[in-house]
Amino acid sequence: MKINVIGGEMSRHEIDQYIAYAGKKYPGRQICGIDIVIDGEFVDLKVYFSDQDFQRAFRSADYLVNDMDKLNDAKQSEFSEKQRHPVEE
């Protein structure tokens, strides 16, 4: 993982804390790099993900959700009854 600290210096412990924070904020995503931008007393993080990551999205009634639990019972039933098409790799 490539880590860039911009605008100042930071201890290894602080860097590790920001890496852990990004890992908790984006569970299941493969992080390939982080830019840590120091701006006075504030820190901005820019997180980069590997190109192979794909998050599944479910289309229901013209809106997208990333988790079936967000749909009500009727929409979950409707989705389970739909015909699925095979995905070619």
Secondary structure, DSSP 4 states (H G I P E B T S, - for coil): -EEEEESS---HHHHHHHHHHHHHHSTT--EEEEEEEEETTEEEEEEEE-TT-----EEETTEEES-GGGS-HHHHHHHHHSPPPPPP-
